[in-house]
Amino acid sequence: MGTNDNCGYPASSFVESTTICGINAVGGSGTKPAIIQVFYNDEHALTLGCATATNPVSPLSTDPAAVYYPETGDPACVDTLARPLRPVLFVTDISSDATCTAGDLQKGGPAYDPIAIFGSWKSANEDAAHVGTPVMADPTKNNWNITTSADPVPMSAMTACMNQGYGTELRYEVGLISGHSYRFQVIAHDGDQNKGGDSGEDCAIFCAGTGMLCDPGVTVCGTAGSQCPQGTACVQGCCLTIPM
């Protein structure tokens, strides 16, 4: 029997999920959007997208580099299993249904592109069917040197990922409703495809406006928390009401 990853999908279908070291979110109160920070580290540099004549990919002009509002290539470019080669974020409001995954990639949710990238990356090519081809030419290893413009790499991210040479931060910006809980799903690709599409995914939940994992008054559960009250269930660290 196979196992599922923390997004609830078969772990065997995302063979590079270990490249996503952590997801951190801040803000999302009032008129201010939430900032989602995603940290990546792997033996190969992150693929920022498939470059074409009409849809370029921001070059790595220095190593490491910092680029705001990067170009991520052809949005139709996918790997051999039809998943985006560019790094993307999917968002689902789970305030009324803790099990909702409507915004996920697998459910056809809209993809958010990064508003900034820090560290190291590369681009890919694509064929006539918009399938990206492997890019083996990695830049020089930068390790966790992701420039002074980046957010500090959390110790939890460094612990989650053994440093394999190529570190990157992706920064996303999303307008959220303060007080609502959201599910974030991140998809990233190392560009190889030697394992049937070397894509990784990771998920986290976030209460907008508080900076906390759970809504105010909601019990934290799991190994570090207590058992959930009757009528609720532990969903990614929070005791949430499950609709009947």
C-alpha positions in Angstrom: 0.0 0.0 0.0 1.3 3.4 -0.9 1.2 6.4 1.4 -0.1 10.0 0.9 1.9 13.1 1.3 0.8 16.1 3.5 -1.5 17.3 0.7 -3.4 14.1 0.8 -2.3 12.8 -2.6 -0.1 9.6 -3.3 3.4 10.4 -2.4 4.6 8.3 -5.3 3.1 10.7 -7.8 5.4 13.6 -6.6 8.9 12.2 -6.4 10.6 15.5 -5.6 8.5 16.8 -2.7 11.5 16.7 -0.4 12.9 19.7 -2.4 10.3 22.0 -0.8 11.7 22.7 2.6 9.0 24.8 4.1 6.1 27.2 3.6 5.8 30.3 5.7 3.0 32.9 5.5 2.5 36.4 7.1 -0.1 39.1 6.9 -3.4 38.9 5.2 -5.2 41.4 7.4 -7.4 44.3 6.2 -6.4 45.5 2.8 -2.9 44.0 3.0 -2.3 40.8 1.1 -0.7 37.8 2.6 3.0 37.0 1.7 3.8 33.4 1.3 7.4 32.4 1.5 8.5 29.0 0.0 12.0 27.6 0.5 13.6 25.1 -1.9 16.8 23.1 -1.8 18.0 20.3 -4.0 20.9 18.8 -5.9 19.6 20.6 -9.0 18.5 24.2 -9.4 14.8 25.0 -9.4 13.2 25.3 -12.8 11.6 28.8 -13.1 9.8 28.0 -16.4 10.1 27.1 -20.1 11.6 29.9 -22.1 10.2 30.7 -25.6 10.6 33.7 -27.9 7.3 35.2 -26.7 7.4 34.0 -23.1 11.0 34.4 -21.7 12.3 33.3 -18.3 14.1 35.8 -16.1 17.8 34.9 -16.4 20.1 34.3 -13.5 22.2 37.4 -14.2 24.3 36.9 -11.0 24.7 33.8 -8.8 22.9 34.1 -6.5 20.4 36.7 -7.7 17.2 38.5 -6.6 14.4 39.3 -9.1 11.1 40.9 -8.4 8.1 40.0 -10.6 10.1 37.4 -12.5 9.1 36.1 -15.9 8.3 32.4 -15.7 8.0 31.4 -19.4 5.2 29.7 -21.2 2.3 29.1 -18.7 1.2 26.2 -20.8 4.5 24.3 -20.4 4.2 21.1 -18.3 6.2 18.0 -17.5 5.6 14.5 -18.8 2.7 14.1 -16.3 1.0 17.4 -17.2 2.2 19.4 -14.2 3.6 22.9 -14.4 7.3 23.3 -14.8 7.2 26.8 -13.4 6.8 27.1 -9.6 3.2 27.9 -8.7 0.9 28.3 -5.7 -2.7 27.2 -5.3 -5.1 28.5 -2.7 -8.3 27.2 -1.2 -10.5 28.9 1.4 -11.3 26.1 3.9 -13.1 28.2 6.5 -16.5 26.5 6.0 -15.1 23.0 5.0 -11.8 21.9 6.4 -11.6 19.1 3.9 -12.1 21.3 0.8 -9.4 21.0 -1.9 -11.2 22.8 -4.6 -8.3 25.2 -5.3 -5.7 22.5 -5.7 -3.8 21.8 -8.9 -5.6 18.4 -9.1 -9.0 20.1 -9.0 -8.2 22.7 -11.7 -7.6 25.6 -9.3 -6.0 28.8 -10.6 -2.3 29.1 -10.3 -0.4 32.0 -8.7 3.0 32.9 -10.0 5.8 34.2 -7.7 6.2 37.9 -7.2 9.9 37.4 -6.4 12.6 34.8 -6.5 15.9 34.7 -4.5 18.9 32.4 -4.9 19.5 30.1 -7.8 17.4 28.9 -10.7 17.4 27.8 -14.4 15.1 27.7 -17.3 13.8 24.8 -19.5 12.9 24.3 -23.2 9.7 22.9 -24.5 8.5 20.9 -27.6 5.6 21.6 -29.9 3.2 20.0 -27.4 4.3 22.3 -24.6 6.1 19.5 -22.8 9.3 20.8 -21.1 12.5 19.1 -21.9 15.1 18.3 -19.1 17.7 21.0 -18.4 20.9 19.5 -17.0 23.0 22.7 -17.1 22.8 23.8 -13.4 24.5 27.0 -12.4 27.2 27.1 -9.7 26.0 25.9 -6.3 24.9 28.7 -4.0 23.9 26.5 -1.1 21.6 28.6 1.2 23.1 31.9 0.0 19.9 33.4 -1.4 21.0 37.1 -1.3 20.4 39.7 1.4 17.0 40.7 -0.2 15.5 37.3 0.7 13.7 36.4 3.9 15.8 34.6 6.5 15.7 30.9 5.9 13.8 29.4 8.9 15.7 26.8 10.9 12.8 24.4 10.3 13.4 24.7 6.6 17.1 23.9 7.0 16.3 21.0 9.2 13.6 19.7 6.8 16.0 19.7 3.8 19.6 18.5 3.8 21.6 21.2 1.9 22.3 19.7 -1.5 23.7 22.8 -3.1 20.9 24.8 -4.7 18.8 27.0 -2.4 15.9 29.3 -3.4 13.2 31.4 -1.9 9.9 31.9 -3.8 7.7 34.7 -2.6 4.0 34.9 -3.5 1.4 37.5 -2.7 -2.3 36.7 -2.3 -5.3 38.7 -1.2 -7.1 36.9 1.6 -10.1 37.5 3.9 -8.9 38.3 7.4 -9.9 35.6 9.9 -10.4 33.0 7.2 -8.4 29.8 7.1 -6.7 28.8 3.8 -5.0 25.8 2.4 -1.8 26.5 0.4 -0.5 24.1 -2.1 2.9 24.7 -3.7 4.2 22.9 -6.8 7.9 23.1 -7.8 10.1 21.3 -10.3 13.8 20.5 -10.5 13.7 20.1 -14.3 15.0 16.6 -14.7 12.0 14.3 -15.5 14.2 11.2 -15.1 11.7 9.8 -12.6 8.6 10.4 -14.7 8.3 14.1 -14.0 10.5 15.3 -11.2 7.8 17.5 -9.5 7.3 18.1 -5.8 4.3 19.4 -3.8 3.8 20.6 -0.3 0.8 22.0 1.6 0.2 24.2 4.6 -2.8 25.9 6.2 -2.9 29.5 7.4 -5.3 31.8 9.3 -5.2 35.1 7.5 -4.5 38.2 9.6 -3.2 36.4 12.6 0.0 34.8 11.4 -1.1 31.7 13.3 -1.7 28.2 12.0 -5.2 28.0 13.5 -8.0 30.5 13.9 -8.4 32.2 17.3 -10.0 29.9 19.7 -9.3 26.8 17.6 -7.4 24.0 19.4 -4.0 23.0 18.1 -3.7 19.3 17.6 -1.2 16.7 16.6 1.9 15.5 18.4 2.5 18.9 20.0 -1.1 19.7 20.8 -4.1 18.3 22.6 -6.9 16.0 21.4 -9.7 17.6 19.4 -13.0 18.5 21.0 -16.0 16.4 20.1 -17.4 17.3 16.7 -14.1 18.4 15.3 -11.2 16.6 13.6 -7.4 17.3 13.4 -6.7 18.8 10.0 -3.1 19.7 9.3 -2.6 20.8 13.0 -5.9 22.4 13.7 -9.2 21.0 15.2 -11.7 21.9 12.6 -15.4 21.2 12.3 -16.1 18.5 9.7 -19.5 19.0 7.9 -21.9 16.1 8.2 
